[in-house]
Amino acid sequence: MERLRAQDLITLWPDDVGWPQDIGALAVLDGSRLFDQDGRFRLEAVRTVIDGRLHLVPRFRQVLYVPRWGLGRPLWVDAASFDVSHHVQVAPVPEPGDEARLLEGTEQFRRRRLDRSRPLWEMWFLPGLPGGRVGLYLKVHHVIADGPAAVAMLGALLDTVPAADPPSGRPWTPAPAPSTRDLFEDNLRRRLSTPTRVFKACSRPVSTARRAWRTWRGVRKAFAEGLAPRTSLNRPIGPDRRFTLVRSRLELVTEIAHGYDATVNDVLLAAVAGGLRDLLRGRGEPVEDVVLRAYVPVSLHHEPRDVVQGNLLGGVIVPLPIGVADPGQRLRLIAAATAERKREGRAQTGAVARNGVLPRASVRILARQRLENTYVSNVPGPRAPLSLAGAPLLEIFPVVPLIGNLSLAVGAISYSGQFNVTAISDPASCPDVEAFAHGVSDTLQTLKTSLSCNRATGTSGGPSLGDSTRVDRPGSP
C-alpha cells in the first residue's frame, strides 16, 4: 500500500485553512500543429497523446483515499474510473490574446479547487496567443509531487523530439481498493514494526545520532538566528494571485555564478534581494542594514532527475542583505551564507513533522509567523527542447503556492538554455510586484556589467556577455 509519508501530509494541511498547495507550470507552445484545417484546436488528438503516456505517471490515475480512524494514514488507490477529458481541457485566451490575458486565464484555473474524488491534476490549453502560439497550464497538487518530481512528470508527458505518431497507450485496469481488513492489518504491521526500526536505529548509534543531530541543528539554527524583520512583505493573504514573469538565459546566470565563485541559486537569491530592495524602497520603507530571510527548499532526492517521485525536500533559511547597495557584494555575502548552510546540513521537512515540531493545528499560526519574509524555489528543468503532440515547447515558467503571511514568492526554472522566473504575489497585499520584477532584472544586468568590466580591466578573463535578461510587463509581446 502506498501510504502518504510525513512530507506528503504536510502539503495537505494548508488546504484546510484556505491556502491550496497546488503547484504547476505555465508553458507556451508553438501551436502550428495543434489546429486542424478549419482552425479548431485538436483537443481529442492532444488527449490521445496525454492518455498514451499516463502509464509513465501512475499518480495521474490515482485518487487520495482517507480511511476512517484507526486504519492508518491516507493512501493512494486507483480511481474506479478514469476519463482523460475530465483533466485535459481547452479555454481560448480572450482578445487581444496578449500575455496579460494569458496570465489572467492561468489565475482563473489556478483558483479552481481540485476535486479530491478525482486524480489531483488538470491540464489546460489556452489558444489565442499571437503567432499561433498556445498557452499550457499544468496544475498538480503538491501532495503528488514536489518541484523536482513535477518536472520529471512533465518530462514523461512530453517528447524530446517532435513525434510523428502519438504514443500508444497501455491497457489499464484499476486495481481494487483495499478492504477495511487490509487497511487494519497493514496499519497494525506498520505500528508493530516501529520497535524493530527503533532497534535497528539503536544498533547503528553513530549514524542515527548524526542524522538526528543534522535535523536538530537545522531546526535550531532556523530559530536561533532570530526573527525576520517586520516589513510590508508579511501581510495576510487572500485567495487571488498575480503572476509576473522575468525572462533570462541560463548562460548569463551561470557566467555570473562562475565569475563570483557562487552557484546559480546564489545568483537567483542575489537577484531576488535586489528586487526586494527596490520594492521596499518604492514603498518608502527603510532598507539600510536590513537583512531579510528567505526560505529556500532543497531537494533531498537521490534518484536520477527523470525518475524522481513524491515529496522529499529539506529547506534552509538564507539571509538576504538588502541593505547592501552593491549587488556584487550582496552576491558574495549570500554565497558565503549558503555555503555555510550546506556544511551544516538542512532540516528535512518530513523529519520535523514526524517529531511533532509542526503539528497540524500549528499551520494556522503561519498567518502570523516571523521566521521568513519570502519563499524562493529554483528547480532545474529539462536541458533539451521538448514537444507535445508535435508542438515544440517554447518556454516554461513555474507556479508555486503562497502560504501564511507571505505576500510574495518566487519560482525559477531552467529549460533548454532559458532561466525563467515567476513572481507570484497577492494582489491586495503586493500590488506593486512589477517593481520587484524590474529589480530582479536590473540586478542581473548590473552583475553582468560588473563582471564584464572586471574582465575588461584584467580582473578576470573571458568575453563580455550580451544583453539577455528582461522583465515583461503584463500585456507586452
Buried (B, 14 or more C-beta within 10 A) or exposed (E): BEBBBBBBBBBBBBBEEEBBBBBBBBBBBBBEBBBEEEEEBBBEBBBBBBBBBBBBBBBBBBBBBEBEEEBBBBBBBBBEEBEBEEBBEBBBBEEEBBBBBBBBBBBEBBEEEBEBEBBBBBBBBBBBBEEBBBBBBBBBBBBBBBBBBBBBBBBBBBBEEBBEEBBEBEEEEBEEBBEEEEBBBBBEEBEEEEEEEEEEBEEEEEEBEEBEEBBBBBBEBBEEEEEBBEBBBBBEBEEEBBBBBBBBBBBBBBBBBBBBEBBBBBBBBBBBBBBBBBBBBBBEBEBEEBBBBBBBBBBBBEEEBEEBBBBBBBBBBBBBBBBBEEBBEBBBBBBBBBBEBEEEBBBBBBBBBBEEEBEEEEBEEBBEBEBBBBBBBBBBBBEEBBBBBBBBBBBBBBBBBBBBBBBBBBBBBBBBEBBBBBBBBBBBBBEBBBBBBBBBBBBBBBBBBBBBEBBEEEEBEEEEBEEBBBBBEBEEE
